[in-house]
Amino acid sequence: MTRLVSVRALTVALCALLVGTFSAEVRAQPADTAWTPALSMQYRAIGGTAVSPDGELVAYVVRTPLMEGEQSEYRSHIHVASADGTMNVQYTRGEHSAYDPQFSPDGQYLSFRSARSDETQVWAMRIEGGEAFPVTDAETGVGSFAWSPDGSTIAYTMTDPKSEEEQAREREKRDVQVVNEEFRFTHLYTTTFAEADDTTRQVQRLTGGSFHIRSFDWSPDGATIVFAHQPNSRINTGFTEADISTVPADSGAVTALVERPGVDDSPHYAPDGQTIAFLSQGGQPEPVGLNDVYTVSAAGGTPQKLAETPNRSSSLLGWTGDSQTVLISEPVRTSSHVFAVPTDGSAPQQITQGDGLHSDLSLAANAPRMAFAYENTDTPADVHLTTIGEYERHQLTDLHADVPKPPMGQTEVLTWTAPDGMEVEGLITYPVGYEDGDRVPLVLSVHGGPAGVYSRSFTGGPSIYMTQVFAQRGYAVLRPNPRGSTGYGKDFRYANVEDWGYGDYEDLMAGVDLMVDRGVAHPDSLALMGWSYGGYMTSFAVTRTDRFQAASMGAGLPNLISMVGTTDIPDYLVGHMGGEFWDNIETYERHSAIYRIDNVTTPTQVLHGAEDDRVPTRQGQEFYRALHRQGVPTEMVLYPRTPHGPREPKLLMDVTPRILAWFDEHLGRAASTASASTE
């Protein structure tokens, strides 16, 4: 029987349902004995690190959900730990979040961003303690900032304020918008650093004009700032166009340094000031995703490509002190690692070791030390420190010592072969208490991207899909990395271009078959879920098979033609489809689930953010209405105030229980689960 669900009614009733659905889970399984959304939310996220110049202190950000009464938000505050483990204290407090910590070059101040005075500004406080004070008074707030090498000045970015004419138009209700012709650009400013009141500070604007700054760095002598910029502020432009220029730090003419097609970004001066490292698509747009490491003389010249990293999707961290090596991080299969890339063209060397995620990395300016957050499937994230020359993790925090950790469903990495010979890797998490030989319901979970990756992150933490909560309810969760995923090199990442829903689908189903063949998954108890591209694959899979008894499509894109015309990143989709839809109409239709909708019999739930510009909400509505009109069991849930994924903790906590209720019902488990929950 088709579920007749009113989208409007769901939206209005959502807030009331959240507490009820969630509370039922808590009552059924106490948080200290079983995995529930409430327990998972107690595992807090680390939101960045910073190492003092001498490497003796590490500042780190802890993000905590606030969910009492009418609250549903996150608050971040900065803590500081000593490298020798003798000190670990919270430095910022209060109702306003503090984040993006940076030490002053002399190590005497800790600076950060906070919206303590309406707009986000840079604040600072002495390391010895005391009250924080504002460093900037940017009209529209500070986007990013960095200390000058001598500590006398702070450079920052600010988005242009509205002009008097724009403000007048708004007041007079004639504020029409001309799409793609009116932009507010982000530009560079400097301010002198002083503890006195704002009247003693001098603010200097360094750049202006029709370009948008995305990243910058100071030269070691403090005379110049190098920055990456794109022609406008559209997020889509950032996939295809960005150049690198310099500007005198005391104002002056902008000079082009790297100017060519494609994206050149993240410039970093070497310590000797002679060379600048940056990330590049290599002189042509690569919207599918490519970040190789290049260098260029600070005086200008032809960029030089360094040796390719394993995944060719680097994030640039900085340099070693001898100016001979660039440090980068990137995914490596189901882990993430730091690599040293020599400027002489020799092969990159992996610095970090072991299975797990190294994230939120930062380098000490005057010492060979690196701070980072580390986690793996069974261990939540904590802050660690290592020397760069000899890797050894020294744990500085124990953020979850007081958080219950019930028995977990075991997670292991699997490898299998798709029908065409492609090797595929993924992770399987077994139900809590699983015993060999048990056949259990299996959830196939598909990640977003498609250049996302399922990694060895902690499976008990909060996320859209809370893995251990599914495991607690008796489900095995298979999380494959099909072709198109990052972490396996450029060729693998590009392997599903113009092939969405076919080769990647076979990769996924081969993983399901492996679990059935091994006697883990019951072939008649299969479920499917995914968000974004994972939602796309969910929509497409139910048009190709009836093997799944239930499916949940999160922020899916079943119609690639309407998607490319409405998303805020059309070039990303065009890159994967091999061209514009009017030149490739058959390709777009062939890879769109909506044109195969009459094949669907699987009960399919549709979840979507009500304010999603990445995958516009109409994508979910289109699929829901088509299923409903055909009599396929369906429901649609709209999350209010939500862009391309829940940003409020109460809404995040709603997703997993809602999916579980859908799966339990359509796998015939609702009665048995309810019975078990009362025992």
Summary of the structure (lengths in Angstrom):
residues: 679
radius of gyration: 25.6
end to end distance: 30.8
largest distance: 73.9
contacts: 2388
relative contact order: 0.10
helix: 21%
strand: 33%
